[in-house]
Structure formats: structure tokens, C-alpha cells
Amino acid sequence: MTIRVVIADDQPLLRHSLAAVIDANPDMTMAGEAGTGDEAILVCASQDPDVVLMDIRMPGMDGIAATHHIMAKHPSIKIIVLTMFELDEYVRAALQAGACGFLLKDAHPDRLLDAIRRVHQGESLLAPSVLERLIEVYVSRPTPAKTVGSLTERETEVLTLVGHGLSNDEIAARLTISIKTVKTHIGHLLSKLHARDRAHLVIAAYESDLVR
């Protein structure tokens, strides 16, 4: 399946550069571009892309607000926030808005392409530096840690590996199980821990002291 991508960024040169990288891959194609949050909403409504690369700071409506609007109307679209900034409030706001990935603009093109493929497959992805800052914020919160008492031994193993940032393929290889089985365990974890997505599972792993 070809992954249809929309790029929302107020810098035309960056949009064109990213578009060239995306179109150079046979499993991806450009579905549209936007220079503002409002344009991103319109493009998503008309093109129904699979993945959106969303800048945060844009004229008018910013990327966080646009993400809120898009996820409310098109919950199947996967949004990766792509920005120069790794401020804590941006990370939290992006995840709360429904983004499933957060990468910095200085990421290597291969890293970006991998992120697009992984979020399209239902995973979440955060830049390592962003993940560290996010965990620091959540772990320092004076809130009760999520319990893992209801998890099976295998589910706990999977949650620990998710907390270490492993992909589904990597978890399957590490535990010598199938990708389908990994996805089943992930589904159980999301349900039992009342987590919205994989990023929240990472937080749960840290809060439960499975990862240190």
C-alpha cells in the first residue's frame, strides 16, 4: 500500500525538500502541501491522507490547533509533529491533540521515513531527546503510578520493551514471537492500562519502574 503524505509547514523550501525525499520512495507519495494550519485542515478534508507531517509554528492557526481539528474529523489520519522546538509544553500539547509522533527537523531523512512507516502501521514514535523530556515531566508528576498488577508476564515483558523504544518488529525478534502476537499484546496493554496510544504505554512503563 502506498502511504499518502501531506506536509504542513510555512517554509516552502522545507516543504519541497521533504516532498522530494518522500516521492523518492516507492511506498510513499505526496498527497498535498499546506503553509498554515487552516490549509492543513482543508487539504486533509479533500485528500484524506494517511500521514501528516505537521509544523507547530505557522501563521494563523498553529499546528497543535490544526491537529486537534484534524483528529476530531479524521481520527484515522496519523500526525507526526515536525518542529525545531522540543519544549515540554509543545510535546504535551501535541500528544494531547492526538499526534502519534514527534520529531525534530534536524532528524536524518531515513529517520523521518522510518517514522512515517511506523506511525502508518499504528505505532507511535518520539525523538529520543523528546522522549527523555516527556518522561521527566510525567514521572515527576505527583500522581499515582499506573498498576501493572493485572498484566500477564508476557504483557509485562512487552510493555518493558515498548518502554525502551523498541518497534513491533524488534519486540517480535527479541521475544521470538510473531508480529501479530506483538500487536495483540499491545492491544491488551492499551485496554488494561487505559492508554490512548503507544506513547502513553512508554510513560506507563516508566511510571511502573519497568524502565529506569
Contacts in CASP RR format, 6 or more apart in sequence:
PFRMAT RR
TARGET T0000
AUTHOR 0000-0000-0000
METHOD contacts of the structure
MODEL  1
MTIRVVIADDQPLLRHSLAAVIDANPDMTMAGEAGTGDEAILVCASQDPD
VVLMDIRMPGMDGIAATHHIMAKHPSIKIIVLTMFELDEYVRAALQAGAC
GFLLKDAHPDRLLDAIRRVHQGESLLAPSVLERLIEVYVSRPTPAKTVGS
LTERETEVLTLVGHGLSNDEIAARLTISIKTVKTHIGHLLSKLHARDRAH
LVIAAYESDLVR
1 27 0 8 1.000
2 26 0 8 1.000
2 27 0 8 1.000
2 28 0 8 1.000
2 29 0 8 1.000
3 27 0 8 1.000
3 28 0 8 1.000
3 29 0 8 1.000
3 50 0 8 1.000
3 51 0 8 1.000
3 116 0 8 1.000
3 117 0 8 1.000
3 120 0 8 1.000
4 28 0 8 1.000
4 29 0 8 1.000
4 30 0 8 1.000
4 31 0 8 1.000
4 47 0 8 1.000
4 48 0 8 1.000
4 49 0 8 1.000
4 50 0 8 1.000
4 51 0 8 1.000
5 22 0 8 1.000
5 28 0 8 1.000
5 29 0 8 1.000
5 30 0 8 1.000
5 31 0 8 1.000
5 32 0 8 1.000
5 49 0 8 1.000
5 50 0 8 1.000
5 51 0 8 1.000
5 52 0 8 1.000
5 53 0 8 1.000
5 116 0 8 1.000
6 30 0 8 1.000
6 31 0 8 1.000
6 32 0 8 1.000
6 33 0 8 1.000
6 34 0 8 1.000
6 40 0 8 1.000
6 43 0 8 1.000
6 44 0 8 1.000
6 47 0 8 1.000
6 49 0 8 1.000
6 51 0 8 1.000
6 52 0 8 1.000
6 53 0 8 1.000
7 15 0 8 1.000
7 18 0 8 1.000
7 19 0 8 1.000
7 22 0 8 1.000
7 30 0 8 1.000
7 32 0 8 1.000
7 33 0 8 1.000
7 34 0 8 1.000
7 52 0 8 1.000
7 53 0 8 1.000
8 33 0 8 1.000
8 34 0 8 1.000
8 35 0 8 1.000
8 36 0 8 1.000
8 37 0 8 1.000
8 39 0 8 1.000
8 40 0 8 1.000
8 43 0 8 1.000
8 52 0 8 1.000
8 53 0 8 1.000
8 54 0 8 1.000
8 55 0 8 1.000
8 58 0 8 1.000
8 63 0 8 1.000
8 66 0 8 1.000
9 15 0 8 1.000
9 18 0 8 1.000
9 34 0 8 1.000
9 35 0 8 1.000
9 53 0 8 1.000
9 55 0 8 1.000
9 58 0 8 1.000
9 82 0 8 1.000
10 35 0 8 1.000
10 36 0 8 1.000
10 55 0 8 1.000
10 57 0 8 1.000
10 58 0 8 1.000
10 59 0 8 1.000
11 55 0 8 1.000
12 35 0 8 1.000
14 105 0 8 1.000
15 33 0 8 1.000
15 35 0 8 1.000
18 53 0 8 1.000
18 112 0 8 1.000
19 30 0 8 1.000
19 33 0 8 1.000
21 109 0 8 1.000
21 112 0 8 1.000
21 113 0 8 1.000
22 28 0 8 1.000
22 29 0 8 1.000
22 30 0 8 1.000
22 113 0 8 1.000
22 116 0 8 1.000
23 29 0 8 1.000
23 30 0 8 1.000
25 113 0 8 1.000
27 117 0 8 1.000
28 113 0 8 1.000
28 116 0 8 1.000
31 43 0 8 1.000
31 47 0 8 1.000
31 48 0 8 1.000
31 49 0 8 1.000
31 50 0 8 1.000
32 43 0 8 1.000
32 47 0 8 1.000
32 49 0 8 1.000
33 43 0 8 1.000
34 40 0 8 1.000
34 42 0 8 1.000
34 43 0 8 1.000
35 58 0 8 1.000
35 59 0 8 1.000
36 58 0 8 1.000
36 59 0 8 1.000
36 60 0 8 1.000
36 61 0 8 1.000
37 58 0 8 1.000
37 60 0 8 1.000
37 61 0 8 1.000
37 62 0 8 1.000
37 63 0 8 1.000
37 65 0 8 1.000
37 66 0 8 1.000
38 60 0 8 1.000
38 61 0 8 1.000
38 66 0 8 1.000
40 52 0 8 1.000
40 54 0 8 1.000
40 63 0 8 1.000
40 66 0 8 1.000
40 70 0 8 1.000
41 61 0 8 1.000
41 66 0 8 1.000
41 69 0 8 1.000
41 70 0 8 1.000
41 73 0 8 1.000
43 49 0 8 1.000
44 52 0 8 1.000
44 70 0 8 1.000
44 73 0 8 1.000
44 74 0 8 1.000
44 77 0 8 1.000
45 73 0 8 1.000
45 74 0 8 1.000
48 74 0 8 1.000
48 77 0 8 1.000
49 77 0 8 1.000
50 77 0 8 1.000
50 78 0 8 1.000
50 120 0 8 1.000
51 77 0 8 1.000
51 78 0 8 1.000
51 79 0 8 1.000
51 80 0 8 1.000
51 116 0 8 1.000
51 119 0 8 1.000
51 120 0 8 1.000
52 70 0 8 1.000
52 77 0 8 1.000
52 78 0 8 1.000
52 79 0 8 1.000
52 80 0 8 1.000
53 80 0 8 1.000
53 82 0 8 1.000
53 112 0 8 1.000
53 116 0 8 1.000
54 63 0 8 1.000
54 66 0 8 1.000
54 67 0 8 1.000
54 79 0 8 1.000
54 80 0 8 1.000
54 81 0 8 1.000
54 82 0 8 1.000
54 99 0 8 1.000
55 63 0 8 1.000
55 81 0 8 1.000
55 82 0 8 1.000
55 83 0 8 1.000
56 62 0 8 1.000
56 63 0 8 1.000
56 64 0 8 1.000
56 81 0 8 1.000
56 83 0 8 1.000
56 85 0 8 1.000
56 90 0 8 1.000
56 94 0 8 1.000
57 63 0 8 1.000
57 83 0 8 1.000
57 85 0 8 1.000
58 66 0 8 1.000
61 69 0 8 1.000
63 81 0 8 1.000
64 81 0 8 1.000
64 90 0 8 1.000
64 93 0 8 1.000
64 94 0 8 1.000
64 97 0 8 1.000
65 97 0 8 1.000
67 79 0 8 1.000
67 81 0 8 1.000
67 94 0 8 1.000
67 97 0 8 1.000
67 98 0 8 1.000
67 99 0 8 1.000
68 97 0 8 1.000
68 98 0 8 1.000
70 77 0 8 1.000
70 79 0 8 1.000
71 77 0 8 1.000
71 79 0 8 1.000
71 97 0 8 1.000
71 98 0 8 1.000
78 100 0 8 1.000
78 101 0 8 1.000
78 119 0 8 1.000
78 120 0 8 1.000
78 122 0 8 1.000
79 97 0 8 1.000
79 98 0 8 1.000
79 99 0 8 1.000
79 100 0 8 1.000
79 101 0 8 1.000
80 99 0 8 1.000
80 100 0 8 1.000
80 101 0 8 1.000
80 102 0 8 1.000
80 103 0 8 1.000
80 115 0 8 1.000
80 116 0 8 1.000
80 119 0 8 1.000
80 125 0 8 1.000
81 90 0 8 1.000
81 94 0 8 1.000
81 99 0 8 1.000
81 101 0 8 1.000
81 102 0 8 1.000
81 103 0 8 1.000
82 103 0 8 1.000
82 104 0 8 1.000
82 105 0 8 1.000
82 107 0 8 1.000
82 112 0 8 1.000
83 90 0 8 1.000
83 102 0 8 1.000
83 104 0 8 1.000
83 105 0 8 1.000
84 104 0 8 1.000
84 105 0 8 1.000
84 106 0 8 1.000
86 104 0 8 1.000
86 127 0 8 1.000
86 129 0 8 1.000
86 130 0 8 1.000
86 133 0 8 1.000
88 133 0 8 1.000
88 134 0 8 1.000
88 137 0 8 1.000
91 102 0 8 1.000
91 126 0 8 1.000
91 130 0 8 1.000
91 133 0 8 1.000
91 134 0 8 1.000
91 137 0 8 1.000
92 134 0 8 1.000
92 137 0 8 1.000
94 101 0 8 1.000
94 102 0 8 1.000
95 102 0 8 1.000
95 134 0 8 1.000
95 199 0 8 1.000
95 200 0 8 1.000
98 196 0 8 1.000
98 197 0 8 1.000
100 119 0 8 1.000
100 122 0 8 1.000
100 123 0 8 1.000
100 124 0 8 1.000
100 125 0 8 1.000
100 197 0 8 1.000
100 198 0 8 1.000
100 199 0 8 1.000
101 115 0 8 1.000
101 119 0 8 1.000
101 124 0 8 1.000
101 125 0 8 1.000
101 126 0 8 1.000
101 199 0 8 1.000
102 125 0 8 1.000
102 126 0 8 1.000
102 127 0 8 1.000
102 130 0 8 1.000
103 111 0 8 1.000
103 112 0 8 1.000
103 115 0 8 1.000
103 125 0 8 1.000
103 126 0 8 1.000
103 127 0 8 1.000
103 130 0 8 1.000
104 127 0 8 1.000
104 129 0 8 1.000
104 130 0 8 1.000
107 115 0 8 1.000
107 127 0 8 1.000
114 125 0 8 1.000
115 125 0 8 1.000
118 125 0 8 1.000
118 167 0 8 1.000
119 125 0 8 1.000
121 168 0 8 1.000
122 198 0 8 1.000
123 167 0 8 1.000
123 168 0 8 1.000
123 198 0 8 1.000
124 197 0 8 1.000
124 198 0 8 1.000
124 199 0 8 1.000
124 202 0 8 1.000
126 134 0 8 1.000
126 199 0 8 1.000
126 202 0 8 1.000
131 165 0 8 1.000
131 202 0 8 1.000
134 199 0 8 1.000
134 203 0 8 1.000
135 202 0 8 1.000
135 203 0 8 1.000
135 206 0 8 1.000
138 203 0 8 1.000
138 206 0 8 1.000
138 207 0 8 1.000
139 206 0 8 1.000
139 207 0 8 1.000
145 207 0 8 1.000
145 208 0 8 1.000
145 209 0 8 1.000
146 193 0 8 1.000
146 194 0 8 1.000
146 204 0 8 1.000
146 207 0 8 1.000
146 208 0 8 1.000
147 208 0 8 1.000
148 156 0 8 1.000
148 159 0 8 1.000
148 193 0 8 1.000
148 204 0 8 1.000
148 208 0 8 1.000
148 210 0 8 1.000
150 192 0 8 1.000
151 159 0 8 1.000
151 189 0 8 1.000
151 192 0 8 1.000
154 175 0 8 1.000
154 185 0 8 1.000
155 185 0 8 1.000
155 188 0 8 1.000
155 189 0 8 1.000
155 192 0 8 1.000
156 210 0 8 1.000
157 175 0 8 1.000
158 171 0 8 1.000
158 175 0 8 1.000
158 182 0 8 1.000
158 185 0 8 1.000
158 186 0 8 1.000
158 189 0 8 1.000
159 189 0 8 1.000
159 193 0 8 1.000
159 201 0 8 1.000
159 204 0 8 1.000
159 205 0 8 1.000
159 208 0 8 1.000
159 210 0 8 1.000
160 205 0 8 1.000
160 210 0 8 1.000
160 211 0 8 1.000
161 170 0 8 1.000
161 171 0 8 1.000
161 174 0 8 1.000
161 175 0 8 1.000
162 171 0 8 1.000
162 186 0 8 1.000
162 189 0 8 1.000
162 198 0 8 1.000
162 201 0 8 1.000
162 202 0 8 1.000
162 205 0 8 1.000
163 201 0 8 1.000
163 202 0 8 1.000
163 205 0 8 1.000
163 206 0 8 1.000
163 210 0 8 1.000
163 211 0 8 1.000
164 205 0 8 1.000
164 211 0 8 1.000
165 202 0 8 1.000
166 174 0 8 1.000
168 179 0 8 1.000
168 182 0 8 1.000
168 183 0 8 1.000
168 186 0 8 1.000
169 179 0 8 1.000
171 177 0 8 1.000
171 182 0 8 1.000
172 178 0 8 1.000
172 179 0 8 1.000
172 181 0 8 1.000
172 182 0 8 1.000
175 182 0 8 1.000
186 198 0 8 1.000
186 201 0 8 1.000
189 195 0 8 1.000
189 201 0 8 1.000
189 204 0 8 1.000
190 196 0 8 1.000
190 197 0 8 1.000
190 201 0 8 1.000
193 200 0 8 1.000
193 201 0 8 1.000
193 204 0 8 1.000
195 201 0 8 1.000
195 203 0 8 1.000
195 204 0 8 1.000
205 211 0 8 1.000
END
